[in-house]
Amino acid sequence: MTPDWDVVGYVISSDHRTLVLGRLAEGPATPTQIATDVDLAATHVSRALNSLRERDLVELLVPEERRKGRVYGITSEGAEAWEVIQAKDLTE
């Protein structure tokens, strides 16, 4: 498998995206759980989740209409990108 360097570069160009994707690589979580686990403000987590979703790296695991208890998970594309980031030691 050849890494998609465009995707990897996109993730690692933001510490927030890197932290959020790394947290979701460990398992599904709500934005509040992610914020607590990686010590980021909820607004940063929310922005990172939205941008990662646009690139199909994370997905919403509950219905879109749900406003509370929104659980996010990593997609296979996100997991592949995270593996490359880990393997090449591209995190700060």
Protein Blocks (a to p, Z undefined) as FASTA:
>chain_A
ZZdfklmmmmmmpmklmmmmmmmmnoccdfklmmmmnopafklmmmmmmmmmmnopaccf
bdfklmghpacdddfklmmmmmmmmmnopaZZ
